[in-house]
């Protein structure tokens, strides 16, 4: 079974700086994770959950 995440982009993207641990950086690099997309999707999920 697949879990599909849908989200809507609102306006222009803003740049933000976050801090991550070294082990997280290694995992991100090893798994070729697009951190920006990941954070956007997770924020959209939280926003949707709190609006229900």
Buried (B, 14 or more C-beta within 10 A) or exposed (E): EEEEEEBEEEEEEEEEEEEEEEEEEEEBEEEEEEEEEEEBBEEBEEEEEEEE
